[in-house]
């Protein structure tokens, strides 16, 4: 008696229900040609077991225990630049049986590598995550397998792994730090060269600035380059904002406004004062208020508006992208 259906791969499989009348993909627990399959609670634990008989594979008894399932039937990492490592892809190992899933080992060979949080066992109705990466150590299509040895039926879970090593490129700035004055401009030459062979695809270039406001403006002399068999360059141009006037602290501005409100009526009142001594006193008071306002306008404070030209530091990120290959480099810009 053999399993049937387009997804069936073995002779004895279990299809777990989804609770809505449909079933999950079949789980193979044995292969061979069986003449008889019977079900019953053979070990009196309240869970149905399976007994098979057949020739030439003979019979077998499958008692209740762990059932191991993987969340994917394969992992494909696509094109990865030579000597580069792909982002990790997650593989979920689940135990849908009624016994602990004991793990003897999780193994795979380069150019694939993995880390996991599975430990030595997976509890009933639990799962763990295996993170797999691909490092393109040669050009062309590369394959591998990840194998999990456990105490579930068949004793091992395995899925294939695929990745393709392609010619990559590097991006190298002439300098990683630029210094300029407010309103000035600085440049940095970016060099691009193929890795593993001529890089014949176009590389699209963009730049972005992060830091305190106002931000410098960046641009690339060429928005697209193609190294081919040689190195090519594109120049990063950064223009700093002009210096802005320092403003008084908020509290100081409010106090200055109060003094100004006092200054205007006093000035207006002078027109109606005829006594020389009183007029002199008002002149001195107005002169003192005016001097105070001038001094306060030159003072700074902890809550002043940002001023360019006092050691402001920015980060310029240059992004180079060609298809699935993406590289970035950063340049620090100091304006003082």
Secondary structure, 3 states (H helix, E strand, C coil): CCCCCCCCCCCEEECCECCCCCECCCEEEECCCCCEEEEECCCCCCCCEEEEECCCCCCEEECCCCCEEECCCEEEEEEEECCCECCCEEEEEEECCCCCEEEEEEECCCCEEEEECCCCEECCCEEEEEEEEEECCCCEEEEEEEEEEECCCCCEEEEEEEEEEECEEEEEECCCEEEECCCCEEEEEEEEEEECCCECCCEEEEEEEEECCCCCEEEECCCEECCECCCEEEEEEEECCCCCCCCCCHHHHHHHHHHHHHHHHHHHHHHHCCCHHHHHHHHHHHHHHHHHHHHHHCCCCCCCCCCCCCCEEEEEEEEEEECCEEEEEEEEEEEC
